[in-house]
Amino acid sequence: MPTCKECENDVDALVSLKVDGKAKKMCEDCADRVRETAEIAEQSESVVQGMMGFKGRR
């Protein structure tokens, strides 16, 4: 059985997900958490840029 690198649990299948430009293999639960964290970070960055009047591109 494969082992998730994030939570160290044995899982049936691993999901490949790009994190910080690198592909990592993790279980579905960890992948969902990482996706949520990335979405929250992106939204908060957008709000901060809006407050500061940033009009450029990343």
C-alpha positions as CSV (number, residue, x, y, z in Angstrom):
1,M,0.0,0.0,0.0
2,P,1.3,3.5,-0.8
3,T,1.9,5.9,2.0
4,C,0.9,9.6,2.0
5,K,3.9,11.9,2.4
6,E,1.8,14.5,4.2
7,C,0.0,12.5,6.9
8,E,2.1,9.3,6.8
9,N,-1.0,7.1,6.5
10,D,-1.4,4.1,4.3
11,V,-3.9,4.8,1.5
12,D,-5.4,3.0,-1.4
13,A,-4.4,5.6,-4.0
14,L,-2.2,8.7,-4.2
15,V,-3.1,11.9,-6.0
16,S,-0.5,14.0,-7.7
17,L,-0.8,17.7,-7.0
18,K,1.5,20.7,-7.8
19,V,2.6,22.6,-4.7
20,D,5.0,25.5,-5.1
21,G,5.9,24.3,-8.6
22,K,6.7,20.8,-7.5
23,A,4.5,17.7,-8.0
24,K,3.8,15.9,-4.7
25,K,1.9,12.7,-4.2
26,M,-0.6,12.7,-1.3
27,C,-3.9,11.2,-0.3
28,E,-7.2,12.7,-1.4
29,D,-7.8,14.3,2.0
30,C,-4.4,16.0,2.2
31,A,-4.8,17.2,-1.4
32,D,-8.2,18.8,-0.6
33,R,-6.6,20.6,2.4
34,V,-3.7,21.9,0.3
35,R,-6.1,23.1,-2.4
36,E,-8.2,24.9,0.2
37,T,-5.2,26.5,1.7
38,A,-4.0,27.7,-1.7
39,E,-7.4,29.1,-2.6
40,I,-7.6,31.0,0.7
41,A,-4.1,32.4,0.2
42,E,-4.9,33.6,-3.3
43,Q,-8.1,35.3,-2.2
44,S,-6.5,37.0,0.8
45,E,-3.7,38.3,-1.5
46,S,-6.3,39.6,-3.9
47,V,-8.1,41.5,-1.0
48,V,-4.8,43.0,0.2
49,Q,-3.9,44.1,-3.3
50,G,-7.3,45.7,-3.6
51,M,-6.9,47.6,-0.4
52,M,-3.6,48.9,-1.4
53,G,-4.8,49.9,-4.9
54,F,-2.5,47.5,-6.8
55,K,-3.5,47.7,-10.5
56,G,-0.7,45.6,-12.1
57,R,-0.3,41.9,-12.8
58,R,1.5,39.3,-10.9
